[in-house]
Amino acid sequence: MKLALDPYMFRTTPLLELPAVVADMGYHYIELSPREDFIPFFLHPRVDTARLTSFRRALSANDVEISSVLPLFRWSGPDEDERQAAVRYWKRAIEVTAELGCTVMNSEFNGRPESSSLSEAQFWRSMEELLPVFEKHGVELRLEPHPDDFIEDGKRAIDLIRGINSPLVSFLYCAPHTFYQGGDIRGIMEYAGELLTHLHVADSFDYRASSGLRYILNPPGTTARIHQHLDIGQGEVNWTEFFSTLETMNFDGIMTVCVFAWEERARESSVFMREEIERRTSTWRHLS
């Protein structure tokens, strides 16, 4: 199993210094999420071959690898011009990933829940263009349902991924989205079966609690989604069920720490999460 860090809380750290920072916290893998100087949110990648070469040297010097690259593009949005632009951005991002020597990318569906059928149609249109590019470069894609996307439910997302019918495309279970996915950790993981290849690990509160009044949002009736990316133990995700299910399933994929809530104590949070996950997985016989 690869235990990786999403270094979003360290996004102002210069790119070439990032591997040393991550290594100092005890990680050997990075899940490279959006950065302004690499692949920004919803925009074309900013990195060139020379920069990639320098970054690879910095990674090697610190014994750190890129486990996965996480771009976010509006490839399923209802606006066709924006979708076409997102497909262009995806193509370059796949090339960048391959140039890094990485074979895994993960992302969200990035459509709109109020236009779910149109967003799904746009998603399939984009996949028809992009799947051959993933195949050409030998890069896998792991997809996750996300709050405020055209698919939020875990089992529905798994069904859609099955419909892609490609050995390169699989499912990412994001723990802080547990309560939007349906709240059934074991059921969703077991339903995914061998399609479960990737995890995001952070805690969150159950927004459905207190008769839906755990959080008071204004104006009344707003469709805004709210969730957190906290340290393990600070929210209400059932971590006993989470880790025991993974052990039963012999999970041996990528597990990414993705806490975003504590930039003022980013290092302490990242070290705590690594140590806590190592403690909870140290008895897994299939990894011994």
N, C-alpha and C positions, 0 to 999 in steps of 0.2 A: 504494500500500500504506500502511496505517496502522500505525505502530509505537507500541504502547501500553504503559503500565506498570500492572501490578497492584500497587497500593500497600499490600498487606497488611502489609509490614514497617513501614509508617508509619501503622498503624491508630490509634495513640494521638494522632496529629496532629489537632487540631480540624478538623472537616469544612470549614469555610469558609477555613481556612489551607492545605488540601491542594493546591488548584490552584497556588498560588505555589511550594510545595515541589517539585511535579512539574515546573513550568516551569523552575525554577532548575537542574534536572538535565538540561534539554534535551529534554524530552518535550512533545508537543502533544496527546497522547491518554491518557486514563485508562480502564482496565477496572475498573469499580467493583465490587470483591468485598465479601463480608460485613463489615459494621461494626456495632458495638453501637448506634450512633446513627443508622443508616440502614436497612439490611436485615440483621438479625443472622442467624447460622447457625440454620436450622430454625425461625425464629419470624416472626411477622407484622412487616411493615415498621414502622419507628418514626418515619418522616419525614412531615411535613404539608406543605400547599401553601406556607405562608409560608417554611418552611425550604428547600423546593425553589427558591423564587424567589430567596432569598438565595444559595443555592449556584450557581444559574445566573449570577447577577451576578458572583460570585467567579471562575467559570470564564471568563466573557467578559473580565473585567478582566485576566486572565493569559494570554489567547489559548490556552486549553486547552479541549478538548472531551471529552465522554464517548463513547468509541468503542463501549462495550458495558457492560451491567450483568450481573453474575454472582451470582444468588441460589442458595442451596442449600436445598432443601426435600425432605422425605421423601414425595414424590408417588408413588413406586413401592413403598413399603414394604408388608409383609404386613398391618399393622394398619390396618383400614378407617377407624376414627375419625381416626387420624393422617393417612391419605391425604386424607380430606375436608378436614381442617384445612390441609394443604399446598396443596390446590387453592385454598382461600380466600386463602392467603398469596400464591400465584402471581398470582391475579387483581389484587390490590393492587400487587404488584411490577411487573406489566405496565403498570398505570396510571401508577405512579411513573416508569418508564422513558419512557413517552410524554410525560409532563409535563416531563421533562428535555430533550426534543427528540431523544432517542436512539431508533434504530430497530433495535437489535440486543441480544439477550440470549443468554447462553450458560450451560450448566449441565451437571450429571451426571444419569445415570438414577436414581441413589439408591434402588436396591433392595437385595436381599440375595442373595449367591451361593448360600447354602444353601437358598433358596426361590426359585430362578430362574424357574420357570414361573409361580408365583403372583405374583412381582414383575412379570413381564412383563404378566400380565393386569391388574394394578393400573396399570401404566404406560399401557396402552391405554385403560383407563377414565378416567384423568386427562386423556389427550390428547383424548379425545372432548369433554370439558368445556372444555379450555383452547384448543384450536386455533381455535375461533370467536372467542375473546377476542384472541388474537394477530392474527387477520385483521382484527378490528374496529379495532384500534389501529395496524395496519400495522407490527407488530414481528416481526422475524425471530428464529428460535431456532436456535442452534448447539449440538449435543450431543456429549459426549465419553464414551467408555468409561473407567472408573476402576478402579484396584485395589480389590478388595473390593466390587464392584458385581455385579449379576446379569449384566452383560455387561462383560467385561474385554478381549476380543479385538477388535482394530481392524476386521477385515473383517466379523465378525458384527455389530458396531455399525453399520457402513455398510449392511449388508443390512436391518437393522431400520429405519434412517432412510429407506431407499428405500421400505420398506413403508408409511411414513406418507404418502408420495406427495403432499407439499405443497411448493410452491416456497418457502415460508417456513422450512422446516426443512432444515438441512444439517449437515455433519460438522466437528468440531474435532479436529485432531491435537495431542495433548499430548506433547511430546518427553520429559519426565521419566517418562512412563508407557510409553515405547517397549518396554521389555522385558516388561511385562505385556500389551501389545497384540499381541505375537508377535515383536517384534524386527526386523521386515521394514519398514524405513522406506519405501523406494521402492515396494515392493509394495503397501503399505496406501495410500499417497498416490495412486498411479496407479489403484488399485482404486476409490478415492473419486471420482477425476476431478473433474468440475465441482461435486460435493458438498463438496469441500474448500474451505472459505471462511475458516477461522480456525485459528490456531496458538497454542500455549503453548510458550514457549521457556525451558528451564532444563535443566541436565545431571543425569545420574543414573548410578549404577553398575548393572551387570548382576547382579541377585540370583541368576541361574541359574548363574553361573560357579563354578569349583572344585567341580564335581559337586554343585552346590546348597549348598555349604558356605561360600560367600562371607560369609554372615552366620550366626552361631550364635544361634538363638532358643530360648528356654525358655518353657514346657515343651516337650520334644521332640514334634514332630507338630503344633504350633500352626498354625493357618491364618492367622495375622496376616500382612499384606502390609507390606513395607518398601521404601521408595524415598526419593530425595532430590530437592530442587529447588535445584541448585547453579549457580554461574557456568559458562558455556561453558568447556570445557577441564578442568574439575575432576572429570568423570566419564567415562563410556564411551560416550555417544551418539556415533554417527558423523556429525559435523557436516558433513563434506565431502559425504556422501550426502544429508543433510538439505537443505542449501542448493542443491546441484546439481539435485536432483529438483524443488524448487520453481521454480528458474529454468527448467528444461525445460518445466514445466507452466504457465509464465507466471503464477505466483501473484500476485494483487493484492488480497488480502483484508486481514484484521486479524492482525497478529503481536504477541502480548502477552508481555512479559517477566514471568515469574512465579517469580523466585528468592525463597525463603523462609528460607534457611539462615543468613543472615548479618545478623541484626538489629543486631549491634554495629558493622557496617560497611555499613549499608543504603544510604547515599548512594553510597559508592564502588562497591558492587556494581551498583547501578542505572545509574550512569554508564558503568561498564565494559561492561555488557551492551548499552546503547544504541550505544556506539562500536563494539563488536565486530560487532553485527548490521549497522550501517551500512557497516562495512568489507566484510563478506561479501556484501552486496547492492548495493554501489555499481556493480558492473559489469553488473548485470542490464539488458539492452538494453530489455526491455519496460517498464521503469520510468524510462528515461532520456528 
